[in-house]
Amino acid sequence: MLKTLHPVAGAVALLTIVCFWLSTALSELFAGPATVAAVKTAIP
């Protein structure tokens, strides 16, 4: 059980971090200051 749970949890954690990073990067590049603030506030 732990041999399958640990890699799955690691993959979920990695995907979560990638999603947060991409949302921040894309909002910084293509959106206005209000959207950037909203994204950075929504992440935590």
C-alpha distance matrix in Angstrom:
0.0 3.8 5.4 5.5 6.1 8.7 10.7 10.9 12.1 14.4 15.8 16.5 18.2 20.2 21.4 22.4 24.5 26.0 27.0 28.6 30.4 31.7 33.0 34.8 36.2 37.4 39.0 40.7 42.1 43.1 43.5 45.9 45.5 44.7 41.7 40.5 40.8 39.0 36.0 35.8 36.1 33.4 30.7 30.2
3.8 0.0 3.8 5.4 4.9 5.9 8.7 9.7 10.2 12.0 14.1 15.0 16.0 18.0 19.8 20.7 22.2 24.0 25.4 26.7 28.2 29.9 31.3 32.8 34.2 35.7 37.2 38.7 40.2 41.5 41.9 44.2 43.6 43.0 40.1 38.6 38.9 37.3 34.3 33.8 34.2 31.8 28.9 28.1
5.4 3.8 0.0 3.8 5.8 6.0 7.2 9.2 10.6 11.5 13.2 15.0 16.2 17.5 19.2 20.8 22.2 23.5 25.2 26.8 27.9 29.4 31.2 32.7 33.7 35.2 37.1 38.5 39.6 41.0 41.8 44.3 44.0 43.6 40.5 39.0 39.6 38.1 34.9 34.5 35.3 32.9 29.8 29.5
5.5 5.4 3.8 0.0 3.8 5.7 5.8 6.4 8.7 10.3 11.0 12.5 14.5 15.7 16.9 18.6 20.4 21.5 22.8 24.7 26.1 27.2 28.8 30.7 31.8 32.9 34.8 36.5 37.6 38.7 39.4 42.0 41.9 41.3 38.1 36.9 37.6 35.9 32.7 32.6 33.4 30.7 27.8 27.8
6.1 4.9 5.8 3.8 0.0 3.8 5.7 5.2 6.0 8.5 10.0 10.5 12.1 14.2 15.4 16.4 18.4 19.9 21.0 22.6 24.3 25.6 26.9 28.7 30.1 31.4 32.9 34.6 36.0 37.1 37.5 39.9 39.6 38.8 35.8 34.5 34.9 33.2 30.1 29.9 30.4 27.8 25.0 24.6
8.7 5.9 6.0 5.7 3.8 0.0 3.8 5.5 5.2 6.1 8.7 9.9 10.5 12.2 14.3 15.3 16.6 18.3 20.0 21.2 22.5 24.2 25.8 27.2 28.4 30.1 31.7 33.0 34.5 35.9 36.5 38.8 38.3 37.9 34.9 33.3 33.7 32.4 29.2 28.6 29.4 27.2 24.0 23.6
10.7 8.7 7.2 5.8 5.7 3.8 0.0 3.8 5.5 4.9 6.1 8.6 9.8 10.4 12.2 14.1 15.3 16.3 18.2 20.0 20.9 22.2 24.2 25.8 26.6 28.1 30.1 31.4 32.5 33.9 34.8 37.3 37.2 36.9 33.8 32.2 33.1 31.8 28.3 28.1 29.3 26.9 23.7 23.9
10.9 9.7 9.2 6.4 5.2 5.5 3.8 0.0 3.8 5.4 5.1 6.2 8.6 9.8 10.6 12.3 14.3 15.3 16.4 18.4 19.9 20.9 22.5 24.4 25.6 26.6 28.5 30.2 31.3 32.4 33.0 35.6 35.6 35.0 31.8 30.5 31.4 29.7 26.4 26.5 27.4 24.7 21.8 22.2
12.1 10.2 10.6 8.7 6.0 5.2 5.5 3.8 0.0 3.8 5.4 5.1 6.1 8.6 9.9 10.5 12.4 14.2 15.3 16.6 18.3 19.9 21.1 22.7 24.2 25.6 27.1 28.7 30.2 31.4 31.8 34.0 33.6 33.0 30.0 28.6 29.1 27.5 24.3 24.0 24.8 22.3 19.2 19.1
14.4 12.0 11.5 10.3 8.5 6.1 4.9 5.4 3.8 0.0 3.8 5.5 5.1 6.1 8.6 9.8 10.7 12.3 14.2 15.5 16.5 18.2 20.0 21.3 22.3 24.1 25.8 27.0 28.4 29.9 30.6 33.0 32.6 32.4 29.4 27.6 28.4 27.2 23.8 23.3 24.6 22.4 19.1 19.2
15.8 14.1 13.2 11.0 10.0 8.7 6.1 5.1 5.4 3.8 0.0 3.8 5.4 5.1 6.1 8.5 9.9 10.5 12.2 14.3 15.2 16.2 18.2 20.0 20.8 22.0 24.1 25.6 26.6 27.9 28.7 31.4 31.4 31.2 28.0 26.4 27.6 26.3 22.7 22.8 24.2 21.8 18.6 19.5
16.5 15.0 15.0 12.5 10.5 9.9 8.6 6.2 5.1 5.5 3.8 0.0 3.8 5.5 5.2 6.1 8.7 9.9 10.5 12.3 14.2 15.2 16.4 18.4 19.8 20.9 22.5 24.3 25.6 26.6 27.0 29.5 29.4 28.8 25.6 24.3 25.2 23.5 20.2 20.4 21.4 18.7 15.8 16.6
18.2 16.0 16.2 14.5 12.1 10.5 9.8 8.6 6.1 5.1 5.4 3.8 0.0 3.8 5.5 5.1 6.3 8.6 9.9 10.7 12.3 14.2 15.5 16.7 18.3 20.0 21.3 22.7 24.3 25.8 26.1 28.3 27.8 27.4 24.5 22.8 23.4 22.2 18.8 18.3 19.6 17.4 14.0 14.4
20.2 18.0 17.5 15.7 14.2 12.2 10.4 9.8 8.6 6.1 5.1 5.5 3.8 0.0 3.8 5.4 5.2 6.2 8.6 10.0 10.5 12.1 14.2 15.5 16.3 18.0 19.9 21.1 22.3 23.9 24.7 27.2 27.0 27.1 24.0 22.1 23.3 22.4 18.8 18.4 20.3 18.3 14.9 16.0
21.4 19.8 19.2 16.9 15.4 14.3 12.2 10.6 9.9 8.6 6.1 5.2 5.5 3.8 0.0 3.8 5.5 5.0 6.1 8.6 9.8 10.4 12.1 14.2 15.1 16.1 18.0 19.7 20.8 21.9 22.6 25.3 25.5 25.3 22.0 20.6 22.0 20.7 17.0 17.4 19.3 16.8 13.8 15.5
22.4 20.7 20.8 18.6 16.4 15.3 14.1 12.3 10.5 9.8 8.5 6.1 5.1 5.4 3.8 0.0 3.8 5.5 5.2 6.3 8.6 9.9 10.7 12.4 14.2 15.4 16.6 18.4 20.0 21.1 21.3 23.6 23.3 22.9 19.7 18.3 19.2 17.8 14.3 14.4 15.9 13.4 10.3 11.8
24.5 22.2 22.2 20.4 18.4 16.6 15.3 14.3 12.4 10.7 9.9 8.7 6.3 5.2 5.5 3.8 0.0 3.8 5.5 5.2 6.0 8.5 9.9 10.7 12.1 14.1 15.4 16.5 18.2 19.9 20.3 22.5 22.0 22.1 19.2 17.1 18.1 17.4 13.8 13.3 15.3 13.7 10.1 11.6
26.0 24.0 23.5 21.5 19.9 18.3 16.3 15.3 14.2 12.3 10.5 9.9 8.6 6.2 5.0 5.5 3.8 0.0 3.8 5.5 5.1 6.0 8.5 9.9 10.3 11.9 14.0 15.2 16.2 17.7 18.7 21.4 21.5 21.9 18.6 16.7 18.6 17.9 14.1 14.2 16.8 15.1 12.0 14.3
27.0 25.4 25.2 22.8 21.0 20.0 18.2 16.4 15.3 14.2 12.2 10.5 9.9 8.6 6.1 5.2 5.5 3.8 0.0 3.8 5.5 5.2 6.1 8.6 9.9 10.5 12.1 14.1 15.3 16.1 16.6 19.3 19.6 19.4 16.0 14.7 16.5 15.2 11.4 12.4 14.6 12.4 9.8 12.7
28.6 26.7 26.8 24.7 22.6 21.2 20.0 18.4 16.6 15.5 14.3 12.3 10.7 10.0 8.6 6.3 5.2 5.5 3.8 0.0 3.8 5.5 5.2 6.2 8.6 10.1 10.7 12.3 14.3 15.5 15.5 17.6 17.2 17.1 14.0 12.2 13.5 12.6 8.8 9.0 11.4 9.7 6.7 9.6
30.4 28.2 27.9 26.1 24.3 22.5 20.9 19.9 18.3 16.5 15.2 14.2 12.3 10.5 9.8 8.6 6.0 5.1 5.5 3.8 0.0 3.8 5.5 5.2 6.1 8.5 10.0 10.6 12.2 14.2 14.8 17.1 16.8 17.6 14.7 12.2 14.1 14.1 10.4 10.1 13.3 12.5 9.6 12.3
31.7 29.9 29.4 27.2 25.6 24.2 22.2 20.9 19.9 18.2 16.2 15.2 14.2 12.1 10.4 9.9 8.5 6.0 5.2 5.5 3.8 0.0 3.8 5.4 5.0 5.9 8.3 9.7 10.4 11.8 12.9 15.8 16.4 17.1 13.8 12.0 14.7 14.3 10.6 11.6 14.7 13.5 11.4 14.7
33.0 31.3 31.2 28.8 26.9 25.8 24.2 22.5 21.1 20.0 18.2 16.4 15.5 14.2 12.1 10.7 9.9 8.5 6.1 5.2 5.5 3.8 0.0 3.8 5.6 5.3 6.0 8.5 10.0 10.5 10.6 13.2 13.7 13.9 10.4 9.1 11.6 10.7 7.1 8.9 11.7 10.4 9.1 12.7
34.8 32.8 32.7 30.7 28.7 27.2 25.8 24.4 22.7 21.3 20.0 18.4 16.7 15.5 14.2 12.4 10.7 9.9 8.6 6.2 5.2 5.4 3.8 0.0 3.8 5.6 5.3 6.1 8.6 10.2 10.0 11.9 11.7 12.5 9.7 7.1 9.5 9.9 6.5 6.8 10.4 10.3 8.9 12.1
36.2 34.2 33.7 31.8 30.1 28.4 26.6 25.6 24.2 22.3 20.8 19.8 18.3 16.3 15.1 14.2 12.1 10.3 9.9 8.6 6.1 5.0 5.6 3.8 0.0 3.8 5.5 5.1 6.2 8.6 9.9 12.3 12.7 14.3 11.6 9.1 12.2 13.0 10.0 10.4 14.1 14.1 12.6 15.7
37.4 35.7 35.2 32.9 31.4 30.1 28.1 26.6 25.6 24.1 22.0 20.9 20.0 18.0 16.1 15.4 14.1 11.9 10.5 10.1 8.5 5.9 5.3 5.6 3.8 0.0 3.8 5.4 5.1 5.9 7.5 10.7 12.2 13.4 10.2 9.0 12.5 12.7 10.0 11.6 14.9 14.5 13.7 17.3
39.0 37.2 37.1 34.8 32.9 31.7 30.1 28.5 27.1 25.8 24.1 22.5 21.3 19.9 18.0 16.6 15.4 14.0 12.1 10.7 10.0 8.3 6.0 5.3 5.5 3.8 0.0 3.8 5.5 5.4 4.9 7.5 8.6 9.6 6.6 5.4 9.1 9.4 7.3 9.3 12.3 12.3 12.4 15.8
40.7 38.7 38.5 36.5 34.6 33.0 31.4 30.2 28.7 27.0 25.6 24.3 22.7 21.1 19.7 18.4 16.5 15.2 14.1 12.3 10.6 9.7 8.5 6.1 5.1 5.4 3.8 0.0 3.8 6.0 6.1 7.6 8.0 10.4 8.5 6.0 9.5 11.2 9.4 10.0 13.4 14.3 14.0 17.0
42.1 40.2 39.6 37.6 36.0 34.5 32.5 31.3 30.2 28.4 26.6 25.6 24.3 22.3 20.8 20.0 18.2 16.2 15.3 14.3 12.2 10.4 10.0 8.6 6.2 5.1 5.5 3.8 0.0 3.8 6.2 8.7 10.3 12.8 10.8 9.3 12.9 14.3 12.5 13.6 16.9 17.5 17.1 20.4
43.1 41.5 41.0 38.7 37.1 35.9 33.9 32.4 31.4 29.9 27.9 26.6 25.8 23.9 21.9 21.1 19.9 17.7 16.1 15.5 14.2 11.8 10.5 10.2 8.6 5.9 5.4 6.0 3.8 0.0 3.8 7.1 9.9 11.7 9.5 9.4 13.1 13.7 12.5 14.5 17.3 17.5 17.8 21.3
43.5 41.9 41.8 39.4 37.5 36.5 34.8 33.0 31.8 30.6 28.7 27.0 26.1 24.7 22.6 21.3 20.3 18.7 16.6 15.5 14.8 12.9 10.6 10.0 9.9 7.5 4.9 6.1 6.2 3.8 0.0 3.8 6.8 8.0 6.0 6.7 10.1 10.7 10.3 12.5 14.8 15.2 16.2 19.5
45.9 44.2 44.3 42.0 39.9 38.8 37.3 35.6 34.0 33.0 31.4 29.5 28.3 27.2 25.3 23.6 22.5 21.4 19.3 17.6 17.1 15.8 13.2 11.9 12.3 10.7 7.5 7.6 8.7 7.1 3.8 0.0 3.8 5.5 5.5 6.4 8.8 10.1 10.9 12.6 14.4 15.6 17.1 20.0
45.5 43.6 44.0 41.9 39.6 38.3 37.2 35.6 33.6 32.6 31.4 29.4 27.8 27.0 25.5 23.3 22.0 21.5 19.6 17.2 16.8 16.4 13.7 11.7 12.7 12.2 8.6 8.0 10.3 9.9 6.8 3.8 0.0 3.8 5.5 5.1 6.2 8.6 9.9 10.6 12.1 14.2 15.7 18.0
44.7 43.0 43.6 41.3 38.8 37.9 36.9 35.0 33.0 32.4 31.2 28.8 27.4 27.1 25.3 22.9 22.1 21.9 19.4 17.1 17.6 17.1 13.9 12.5 14.3 13.4 9.6 10.4 12.8 11.7 8.0 5.5 3.8 0.0 3.8 5.5 5.2 6.2 8.7 10.0 10.5 12.2 14.5 16.8
41.7 40.1 40.5 38.1 35.8 34.9 33.8 31.8 30.0 29.4 28.0 25.6 24.5 24.0 22.0 19.7 19.2 18.6 16.0 14.0 14.7 13.8 10.4 9.7 11.6 10.2 6.6 8.5 10.8 9.5 6.0 5.5 5.5 3.8 0.0 3.8 5.4 5.0 6.1 8.5 9.7 10.4 12.3 15.3
40.5 38.6 39.0 36.9 34.5 33.3 32.2 30.5 28.6 27.6 26.4 24.3 22.8 22.1 20.6 18.3 17.1 16.7 14.7 12.2 12.2 12.0 9.1 7.1 9.1 9.0 5.4 6.0 9.3 9.4 6.7 6.4 5.1 5.5 3.8 0.0 3.8 5.4 5.2 6.2 8.5 9.9 10.9 13.7
40.8 38.9 39.6 37.6 34.9 33.7 33.1 31.4 29.1 28.4 27.6 25.2 23.4 23.3 22.0 19.2 18.1 18.6 16.5 13.5 14.1 14.7 11.6 9.5 12.2 12.5 9.1 9.5 12.9 13.1 10.1 8.8 6.2 5.2 5.4 3.8 0.0 3.8 5.5 5.2 6.0 8.5 10.2 12.1
39.0 37.3 38.1 35.9 33.2 32.4 31.8 29.7 27.5 27.2 26.3 23.5 22.2 22.4 20.7 17.8 17.4 17.9 15.2 12.6 14.1 14.3 10.7 9.9 13.0 12.7 9.4 11.2 14.3 13.7 10.7 10.1 8.6 6.2 5.0 5.4 3.8 0.0 3.8 5.5 5.1 6.0 8.7 11.0
36.0 34.3 34.9 32.7 30.1 29.2 28.3 26.4 24.3 23.8 22.7 20.2 18.8 18.8 17.0 14.3 13.8 14.1 11.4 8.8 10.4 10.6 7.1 6.5 10.0 10.0 7.3 9.4 12.5 12.5 10.3 10.9 9.9 8.7 6.1 5.2 5.5 3.8 0.0 3.8 5.4 5.1 6.3 9.5
35.8 33.8 34.5 32.6 29.9 28.6 28.1 26.5 24.0 23.3 22.8 20.4 18.3 18.4 17.4 14.4 13.3 14.2 12.4 9.0 10.1 11.6 8.9 6.8 10.4 11.6 9.3 10.0 13.6 14.5 12.5 12.6 10.6 10.0 8.5 6.2 5.2 5.5 3.8 0.0 3.8 5.5 5.5 7.6
36.1 34.2 35.3 33.4 30.4 29.4 29.3 27.4 24.8 24.6 24.2 21.4 19.6 20.3 19.3 15.9 15.3 16.8 14.6 11.4 13.3 14.7 11.7 10.4 14.1 14.9 12.3 13.4 16.9 17.3 14.8 14.4 12.1 10.5 9.7 8.5 6.0 5.1 5.4 3.8 0.0 3.8 5.7 6.5
33.4 31.8 32.9 30.7 27.8 27.2 26.9 24.7 22.3 22.4 21.8 18.7 17.4 18.3 16.8 13.4 13.7 15.1 12.4 9.7 12.5 13.5 10.4 10.3 14.1 14.5 12.3 14.3 17.5 17.5 15.2 15.6 14.2 12.2 10.4 9.9 8.5 6.0 5.1 5.5 3.8 0.0 3.8 5.8
30.7 28.9 29.8 27.8 25.0 24.0 23.7 21.8 19.2 19.1 18.6 15.8 14.0 14.9 13.8 10.3 10.1 12.0 9.8 6.7 9.6 11.4 9.1 8.9 12.6 13.7 12.4 14.0 17.1 17.8 16.2 17.1 15.7 14.5 12.3 10.9 10.2 8.7 6.3 5.5 5.7 3.8 0.0 3.8
30.2 28.1 29.5 27.8 24.6 23.6 23.9 22.2 19.1 19.2 19.5 16.6 14.4 16.0 15.5 11.8 11.6 14.3 12.7 9.6 12.3 14.7 12.7 12.1 15.7 17.3 15.8 17.0 20.4 21.3 19.5 20.0 18.0 16.8 15.3 13.7 12.1 11.0 9.5 7.6 6.5 5.8 3.8 0.0
